[in-house]
């Protein structure tokens, strides 16, 4: 090859191919996790689903294996417990051979006016799950990824980490604070690890039908939808493409980014 020439770029299909790779998904059940896991499995990725409700993870793992012919495992874990997180990563490596992708999807929230949020359940627990849990998973998975020189981490943040909500929409102060911090964690880890082969990005879903959104009173949801340029909530399956992009080689030159999937909510 002469100077100035470059090799042919791989085709798009191969860039998105995840055959032979292994993903760990925390918060590994529910509408959003199911959609993301299904998308990765469709591309050939084996998955480890981790959550406290291991029965729900087991059912999803069974469905993914039957539908896509990949390996899928369920592991009981509380992401706030360092030993649990380590066990999830060790299981992926021991039983499936590696961990190439980490999706941090575990989350909880507390809805109350700021002056009424209980510190233990309404603040500390939300921060522990949404932020500390994500850090523990990034750290445990990151150690292995750094040793192998490759890996992709996708943190599931929220538009709540990019904007503030008026009382007419609701008050989830600890949740939005945790998601803003998760975005900062994403960028800082990307700065630290990207030169060593580990990319760290985030997605920021807006109002998605299903998941935790269904716990928001309908009148508050209506106010939120009225502020979305596309005029509707998103569907869980509309996260599949975003996660697949960031998890795969299609985003090989993307790190520290926040991919917003919100129907335009944050542009107004």
Secondary structure, 3 states (H helix, E strand, C coil): CCCCCCCCCCCHHHHHCCCCCEEEEECCCCHHHHHHHHHHHHCCCEEEEEECCHHHHHHHHHHHHHHHCCCEEEEECCCCCHHHHHHHHHHHHHHHCCCCEEEECCCCCCCCCHHHCCHHHHHHHHHHHHHHHHHHHHHHHHHHHHHHCCEEEEEECCHHHCCCCCCCCCCCHHHHHHHHHHHHHHHHHHHHHHHHCEEEEEEEECCECCHHHHHCCHHHHHHHHHCCCCCCCECHHHHHHHHHHHHCHHHCCCCCCEEEECCCHHHC
